[in-house]
Amino acid sequence: MAMLIDLSPRYRVLLAGVFSQILCIGVARFAYTPLLPVMQQQTWLSDAQGGWLAALNYAGYMLGALVAASIHSIRLKDTLYRVTLVLAVLSTAGMALTESFWLWAAMRFVAGFSSSGAMLLASGLILHWLISHRQRGELGIHFAGLGIGILVAALAVELMLRFALGWQAQWLGFTALALVLLVPAWRWLPRPVKPVAGAAGGTQRQAMPPSGTFMRLMLAAYFCAGYGYVISATFIVAIVEREPLLAGAGNWTFALVGLAAAPTVMLWDLVARRIGYLGALIAAMALQVIGIVLPAMTSSLAVVLLSAVLYGGTFLGCVSLVLTMAGRLYPQSPARLMGRMTLAYGAAQIIAPALTGMLAEATGHYGIGLWLAGGFVALGAVLLAWLRQVDQTAQRLDAEAKMAAAE
């Protein structure tokens, strides 16, 4: 405890972001993934209904992202961030208190909305604090919280299954964990103050609005990335548990996804400095294709675990690279680009799980859904490769990334 008390203000702020990620994404959003097969075994929940609940969760996230992008007051963003922390706790508890599909749907929607607080609002507030206090604006530690959150969710379900707890008791267990996480996520992120004059250091970068070609191809590619991301994020535990030879390995597979995701932002930033932002994004999506389709090709445990590493090590990298590009193109207001990108990414996340759930119910397996997801991500990588060849904005972004490596 003494070590926690002695943390520097910088690390307390960064850890507030980590705890918010574990709460709002690991618990409120992704606990559903390892609990889905448990709920299907112990309730009437079907594959199609499970897919629709996931789609509504991502619809909530998209609404939260759009609300976050539309708010310009830093104090209002701080207030909404704290509201989303509370909503994460309430929506987690609500899952245990009903067996109504429509109430579950409402809880998943609210949980999705709350996850935007950790992913978008917290990152902006942390950057604001770092700049205000003349600190380097690095968010690798903050985004590592997403991977840690997935790891915590998977291990928590595995532990509670060892005690033979039912699905309701497990949601209540997550609620207790959420209440613990709420305290540092709330208290360790100070209320925002006006930045210190000159804190940003140096001259501010000018916006370089992207071309129409860049926006069209990037939006299409990001839609494809969103489609591929959401399938494994939602169904990977159910996919693994449905294979007779892999029964019991689902939660460990999901835990490996989180473990691989934790350092991914920092790793892909290093890759981008070598081959450019677009080059890194293409590489991440190419590896993700392999990670997505491997479980459809074999039921070998070693191959499925490799799939988890490839998927976990790439999906967050794709998001972080796009966020970085948005900051490069619009340094003073990256939300101008991210609002449109979120629409594309979010639309895919609503369509994909609902469609995949219906396909799984019709066929009895998730194979078609996995191949479809892999195909979308492959198409996105092709679109980005084309963009890299024909557009000056893309070429300029890649050149800037490589220059950063020499600084």
N, C-alpha and C positions, 0 to 999 in steps of 0.2 A: 504493500500500500504506500509505503514511504516513497518508493520509486515513482509511483503514479503522481504523488503530490509534487515531486521535484521536477516533473516534466517542464520543459521550456514552453512559453506561450505558443511558439510556432508548432511544436509537436502536439500540444493539446488541441489546437485548431485543426490540424491535419487528422488527428485521431477522432475528433468530433465527426469529421466527414466519413471516416472509416466506419464508425459505429452507426452513422445514419444509413450507410450503404447496407450494412448487415441487417439493420432493422427494416428499412423500407423495401429493399430488394431481396436480400437473403431470406428474410422471414415473411414479410407481407406478400411479396411477389412470387419467390421461387420455392417456398415451402410446399406450394401446390404441386410441383413436379414430382418429388419423391412420395407425396401423400396421394397422388392420383391413383396409382394401382391399389393402395390400401382402401381408399374410398370406393373404388369400383368393386372390390371384393366384399366390402361390408355394407354397401348401400346399393341402391338401384341405378347408380350413375353409369351410363353407357359411354362408349367411345365417342359418339357424336355429341352427347351432352358435355362430356369432358372437354371436347374441342371448342364448343361454344363458350364454355366458362373461360377458357384461355383467351378466346377472341375478345370477350368483353373486358378481360383484364388489360389487354393491350390497347383496347379502345380507351380505357380510363387513363392509361399512360399517355396516349396521344393527346387527349384533352388536357392533361396536366402540362405536357410539354408546350402546347400552344398557349395556354394561360401564362406559363412562365415566360415565354418569349414575348408576350404582349405587355408585360409589366416592366416599367422603366424605373420606378422608385425602388432604391436599394432597401429602404426600410420596409416597404410593402412586400418585397421578396423575402425578407427575413421573417416577417409575420407569417407568410404563406408556408415557408419552410417549416416553421414550428407547428402549423396546423397539419401539414402532411405527416409529421412525426406522430401526432395523436391519432390521425386517421389510420396510420399503419397498425397501431395497437388495436384500435376498435374493429377494423376490418378483419384482423386475425382472430380476435375473440368471436366475432359474429359468425365465422365459419363453423364454430363448434356448437352454436346455439340454435341451429335450425337444420331441417332436412328438406326445406323447400328449394326447388331449383331456382326460382326467381329471387329469393333472398340470397342464395349463394351467388347468383349472378350480380346482384347489387353489391355484395361484399367484394367480389373479384374486381368489379369496376372501380370501387373506392380504393382497393389495394393498388390497382394500376395507377390511379391518380396520385396516390401517396408516393409511389416509387419515383415519380418525376421530381419530387422534392430532393431526394438524395442524389439523383443522377444529374440534374440540371441546376436547381436552385442552390444546393449546397456547394457545388463546384464554383458557381459564380460568387457566392458569398465568401468562400475561402480565398479565391483569387483576389477579391476586393480587400480582404484583411491583409493578405500577404503584400500586395502593392502598397496599401496604406502604411505598412510598417517596414517598407523598404526591404522586403524579402523577395527571393526569387519565386516567380509564379509557376511552380511546378506542381502538377496534380497526380503524378504517378502513384504516390502513396494513397491518395484519396480513392482513385479508381481501383487500386488493389483491393479495397474493401468489398467490391462487387464479387470478385473471385472468392474472397474469404467468406462472404455471405452464402454463396452457393455451397461451399465446403461445410459450413456450420449447419445449413439446412439438411444436407444429406446425412451428416454424422448424427444429428439430433434424431432424425427419423429412425436410423439404424439402431441407435441406443434405445429409443422408446419401444421399438419392435421387440427388442430383447426382453423387455419387461411385459410383453404381450398387451400393450396399451392399444385400445381401439382408436379409430380415427378421431372421435370427438376429444378424447383425452389428449391425443397428440396435438390437436389444434390448441387446446388449453395450455399444454406445455409450451408451445410456441408463444402463446400470449404472455406467459410468465417471463420467458426470455425477452420478449419485446419490451416489457416494462423495465427490465434491467438495462437494456440497451438505450432506452429513451433518455435516461439520466445524463450520461456523458454526451450523447448526440445533441441534447438541448443545452446543457450547462457549459460545455467546453467551447462552443462557438459564440463569441461575444456579439452583442448587438452592434450593427455597423455604425461607423463614424465617418465623417468626411475624410477623404485621403489627405495625407500630408502633402503640402505643395512640393512638386518636383519628385514625389516618391517613385514615380514610374521610371525615372531615370532616362536621360537622353531625349532625343526628339521622338515624337510619336509617329508611328508608321501611317502612311496614307492608304486609304482604301483603294483596291484595284478590282473594280467590279468585273466578274467573269463574263465571258461571251455567252451568247445564246446557245451556241453549240455545246459549250462546257456545261451549262445548266441542264439542257435536255438529256445529254448522255449521263451526267452524274446522277440526276434524279432517277433515271431508269435503272442505272447500276445499283443505286442505293436501295431501290425497291426490291431488286433481286437479292441483295444482301440481307434485307429484312426478312424476306420469305425464308431464306435458308436458315438464318439464325433462330427463328422462333420455333421451328419444328423440333430440333434437338433440345432446345431450352424447355419445351413443354412436355415432350413425350419420351425423352431418352430413357427414363427409369421404367416407364410402362413397356417400351420396346424391348428392353433387356429382360425384364421380369417375365415377359410373355414367351421367351425362348426357354424350353425345358432344360437345356444344358446350362443356361445362365441364371436360372432362378436363384435369387438371393444376392446377386451381384449388382443389382440396379442402383442401390444407394451408393455403393463403393464406386461405381462408374461415374455417378453424378458428382461425388466428392472429388474425383480425379479431374473432372471438368473445372471445378472451382479452383483446385490447386494449380492447374495449368493456367487459368485465367489471371491469377493474382499478380504475377510479374509482367503480364503481357504488354501493358501500356509502355513501360520503360523499354522492353525489348524491341517493340516495333518502332519506337522512336529512334533507336539506334540503327535499325534496318533502313528507315527512311533517310537517315543521314548518309547512307551508303548509296542507295539506288533511287532516292526521291520519294515523295509522298505517294504519287500514283503508282510507281513501281512497287512500293511496299504494300499498297492496298491490293494490287493485282496478285502479288505473291501470297498475301494472307487469304484472299478469296480462293485461290487455286488450292491451297492446302486445306481450306475449309470444305471444299467439294469432296476431297478424299475422306475427310473426317465424317461428313454427313452420310455418304453412301456405303461406307464399309460395313455397318451393321446390316444392310440389306443384302450384302454379298456372302456373309458367313456368320456362323454363330460361335466362332472361336473366341474364347475369353480374351486371349492376348490381342487379337485384332480389334475387338470391341474397346479394350482399354486404350489401344493406340488411337482409335477413333475419338475417344474422350479427350485425349491429350491434344490431338490436332484441332478439334472443335474448340476446346477451352482456350487453347493458345492463340486462336485467331479471331473469334467473334468480337471480343472487346477491343482488340487491336484495330479492327475495321472502324468501329465507332470512334475511337480516339484519334485515328488518322483523319477522319472526316471533320471532327471537331477542330483539330489543329489547322486544317485547310481553311475552315470557316474563319478562324481567328486571323489567318494570314491575309485572306481576301478582304475581310471587314474588321480591322483591328479594334475599332471603337464600338462596333455593334455586331458581333458574330451571330447574334440571334436573327439578323436579317436573312442570312443564308440558312441557318439551322432550322428556322421555322418551316421553310419549304422542304428541306431535307427530311425533317421529322414527319411531315405529311406523307412523303413517299415511303419512308421506312415503316411508319405506323400503319399505313393502309395495308401493306403486305402482312404485318403482324396480326391484323384483324382477319384477313381473308384466309391465310395459310392454315392456322390451327383448326378453324371450322371445317375447311375443305378436307384436311387430313383426317380429322375425326370421323367425318362421314365416309371417306374412302376406307378407313380401317374397319368401320362397322360393316360396310358392304362386303369387304373382302376377307375380313378376319385377321388381317395383319397390316403392318405399317410400311411394307416394302414400297408400294407405289408412291406413298407420300414422301418417303426418303429420296427416291430417285427423282421425283418432281422437284423437291427442294434442292438437290444437288444440281439439277439442270438449270434452275434459276440462278444459282450462284455462279455456275460456269458461264452463263450468258452475261451476267454482270461483269465478270472478269474480262470477257471479250470486249464488251462495250468500253471498259476503262482502257484496255490496250489500244483500241481505236482512237479514243479520246486523246490518249498520250501522243499519238502520231499526228493528229490533225489540228490540235488546238494550242495556241500560243500561251493561254493562261495556264494550262496544264504543264507545259514545258517550263514556264517561269516558276511555278510552284516547285517542280522537281529540282530546278537549278538552285533555288533558295535553300531547300533542304540539304543539298550537298554542300553549299557554302557554309551552313551552320556547323557542319562537321569540322570545318577548318578554323572556326572561331576559338 
